[in-house]
């Protein structure tokens, strides 16, 4: 970790991209290690080896920095999800691949999803409030369920918005229980996939 530099250590041009990368990496480490509430802008700047004022060249406040961290985690997970998609896959295969991709990402990036899933409605009052990551994922599942129901693949009598949030909650809770109870990943993926597949089958 580098020591803090003078507040005006960044020129108006030339070094901003580098300082932004360093701030992002530092923020990621601290949000994962300490959580949102115990991480301060000055801590992030110090971890990045930059002056406190440099933080505010890139972010108006800590909440904006946290939102950037959440968005980056979401994009990274999206890559894992896209790599596991198989055209023409059955509903069970699609659900299984999605759950497995989430666990792949979690294992490759320890603590990132846990930190990113912090409920942003509980995070101070700085800036504009954004929907929590879990809620956004629930909306994405809901959209997938609507398309699947239109294609006759899943039950069309469910409210997709409700079931989408329920699925994300189940995946999140099972993941936490598995980590604490030392349940094998294969059993987690297999059982949750079978449960959701049967629950979503057309009437």
N, C-alpha and C positions, 0 to 999 in steps of 0.2 A: 504494500500500500504506500503510495507516495504521500509526502507531506503537503499541507495546504500551501497554495501560492498566493501572491497578492491578489486582491480583488479584481484588478484590471489587467490580469495576465493574458487575456485573449484579445488579439487585434480584431478590427472589424471584419477582416476577410482573411482567407487563407487557412485558418486553423479550426473554423467552426465544425466542419464535418468530422474531423478527428475528435474534437472535444465532445461532440454529440455521441459518437460511438462509445467513447470512454464512459460517459455518463449513463448510457443505456446499460452497459455491462455492469457498472457499479450498482445501479439501481436494482437490476435483476438479482445480483448477489445478495444485497441487503434485504430486499422484499422477501426473498426466499428464506434467508437466515433469521430475520427479525420480525417480519410481518410489516404491514403498512403503518400501524400506529407507532411502532418503535423505530421507525426510520425517518430521519429528518433531511431536508434538502442539503444542509451543511454536511451531514454524514455522507450523502451520495457524492457530493463534490470532493470531499476529502478522500473517499475511497477511490475516486477516479484520478486523484492527484491534481485536482484543479481548484481554483479559488471559488469561494461561495458564490460570488457574483456571476460566475460562468453558468451556474445552474439556471439562473433566470434569463440568460440569453436564449435558452432553448425551451424552457417551460415556465408558464406563468405561476405555477404552484406545484405542490407535491402531488395533488390529485391528478393533474394533467400528466405528470411523469408516470404515475401508477397506471393510468389509462393506456399510455403508450406501451407499457410493459404487458398489460393484459392483451392488447391488440396484437402484439408480436407473438405472444404465446398462442393465441388463437390462429394466427397465420401459420405458425410452425405445425400445430396440430392438424391444420387443414391439409398440409402436404402429406402427412402420414395417412390421413383418411383417403386422399385421392390415390395414393399408391396402392391401396388395398381394394379399390373398387374394381369390380369385374363386370363388364357388360353382359347383360342377360342373366345375372345371378339371381337365385331365388330369394325370397324374403328372408328366410333363415340365414342364408349365406351373407346377405347384405348386413343384417343385424350383427351376426358374429364377427364379420370383418370390421365393422365400425367399433364394436366394443374392444376387439383385439388391438386395433390401431390406437385407441385411447390409452390402453395399458402399455403398449409399446412406447408411446411418447412419454408416459409417466415414468417408466423405467429408465429411459434414456435421458430424461431431464428431471432428476429428483427434486421434488418440492415445488416445481414451477406451477403446476396446475393447482396445487393446494393453495399457494400464495395468490394466484390469479383469480381464484374463485371467491376471494373475500367479498362479502356482500357490500357493494359500493353504496348502498343506501345507509349503511352504518358508518361511512367514512366522512366525518366532518361535514362542512357546508361549503368548502372551497369549490369554485367553478360550477359548471353545469353537470348535473347528475346524469350518469349513463346507466343503462340497464346492467345488472350483474351478468357476469359471463355465463353462469348456469342458465339464466333466463334467456339469454340470446341463443344458447344451444338448444334450449327447449323449443324456441320458435323455429329453428332450423329443422328439428325433428318433426315438428307439426307440419311444416311445408312438405317434407318427404312423405308423411303419412297421408296428406291430402292427395298427393299425386298417386300414391299407391292405392288409395281407396277409389279414385277415379278410374284406375286401371283394373279394378276388381281384385286386387291382390290382398287388400286388408279390409277389415270391417269398416263399413261406411256409416255406421250409426253412432260412432264415437265423436266427441268434440275433439278434433285434432289438437287444438290449442291446449286443452287440459292434459291429454294423453302425452303430448310432446314433453311438457314439463314433468310429468310423472316418470317418464322413461329416463330423463336426465337425472332426476332425483334418485331413481333406483340405481343407476350406474354409479353415481357418486357415492351413495351410501354403501353399496356392496364393495366398492373399491376400498373405502375406509375400513370397513369391517374385515375385509380380507387382509389388509396390511396389519391390523392389530391382532387378528386371530390366527395369522400365519396360514390362512387357507390358500391352497395352491391356485395359481393363476388359471391353469387349464380348467379346473373345476368351476371357477368363477365365470369364465367366459362361456363354458358349455351349459351350465345351469341357467344363467341369465338369458342366454340366447334362446334356449328351449322355452323358457317361461314367457318371454316377450313374443316369440313367434306364435305360440299357441294362443296367447291373449289377443293377438291382433288378427287372427284368421277371420275371414269373412263369415258372417252368420249363416 
